[in-house]
Structure formats: C-alpha cells, structure tokens
Amino acid sequence: MKIKKVNLRKIKHLRKRERLSLNKMSELLGYESQNGYYYLESGRNKFSAETLAKVSDIFKVQIDELFFEEEIAEMAKGKTHSA
C-alpha cells in the first residue's frame, strides 16, 4: 500500500532555490514570526491543505509535486496476534 506524504526536503530545496528566507516564507504565508513556517518545514507541525496550496503558488509548482509516495506494509489479512 502506498501513502502520500509531504516532501519537506523538496519544499526546503524550493525555498532555497528561490532565495527565500524562513522569515520571508513566514511573511508570505501570513505568520507573525519565522517560527510558524520553520515548524512546518522542519516537520514539527503539519502543513494544512490551504498552506500547501499557498506554497505551491509561491513556488509555481503543481501541488502534487510537494508530495512523495511511501510504501507501507499491509497487515496480513485473517491473522490474529496472540499475547
């Protein structure tokens, strides 16, 4: 099974490529301090769908480019675990 996750590394790369500081990104997204954005980019807080849409607009990329797929193991069907 595959799940989509926000690609924090790519978002940071795009920000640096555009030469935007943490402070400038925070300002563009409406945060009062750079910590608001830093916590998102570092993974401490999660991006909302609205914020990801704004980030994709800032970097002029499709929103799906801000994600990566990760394989997760599926639980074996019909098996029970004994204690």
C-alpha positions in Angstrom: 0.0 0.0 0.0 1.3 3.5 -0.8 0.6 6.7 1.1 1.4 10.2 0.1 3.5 12.4 2.5 4.6 16.0 2.2 8.1 16.2 0.9 9.7 18.5 3.4 13.1 18.2 1.8 11.8 19.3 -1.6 9.9 22.2 0.0 13.1 23.4 1.7 15.0 22.9 -1.6 12.5 25.0 -3.5 12.6 27.8 -0.9 16.4 27.9 -1.0 16.4 27.8 -4.8 14.1 30.9 -4.8 16.4 32.5 -2.2 13.5 33.0 0.2 14.4 33.2 3.9 12.4 31.5 6.6 11.3 35.0 7.6 10.1 35.8 4.1 8.2 32.5 3.7 6.5 33.1 7.1 5.5 36.6 5.9 4.2 35.3 2.6 2.1 32.7 4.4 0.7 35.1 7.0 2.7 34.0 10.1 3.7 36.6 12.6 7.2 35.1 13.2 9.5 32.8 11.2 8.9 30.0 13.7 5.4 29.5 12.2 6.9 28.4 8.9 10.0 26.8 10.3 7.9 24.4 12.4 6.2 23.3 9.2 9.3 22.9 7.1 11.1 21.0 9.9 8.2 18.6 10.4 7.4 19.8 13.9 3.9 20.9 12.7 1.9 19.5 9.8 1.1 21.5 6.7 -2.6 22.2 6.2 -4.1 21.7 2.7 -4.6 25.5 2.5 -1.0 26.2 3.4 0.3 23.6 0.9 -1.8 25.3 -1.8 -0.2 28.6 -1.0 3.3 27.1 -1.0 2.6 25.6 -4.5 1.5 29.0 -5.7 4.6 30.7 -4.3 7.0 28.2 -6.0 4.8 27.9 -9.1 4.6 24.1 -9.0 1.7 21.7 -9.0 0.6 20.8 -5.5 1.2 17.1 -6.2 4.9 17.9 -6.7 5.1 18.7 -3.0 4.4 15.0 -2.1 6.2 11.7 -2.3 4.7 8.2 -2.1 5.9 5.8 0.6 5.3 2.1 0.8 3.8 0.8 4.0 3.4 -2.8 5.0 -0.1 -4.1 4.9 -1.4 -6.1 7.8 -1.7 -9.8 7.0 -5.4 -10.5 6.4 -7.1 -13.0 8.6 -4.3 -13.5 11.1 -4.6 -12.8 14.7 -1.9 -12.0 17.2 -1.6 -13.9 20.4 -0.5 -12.2 23.6 
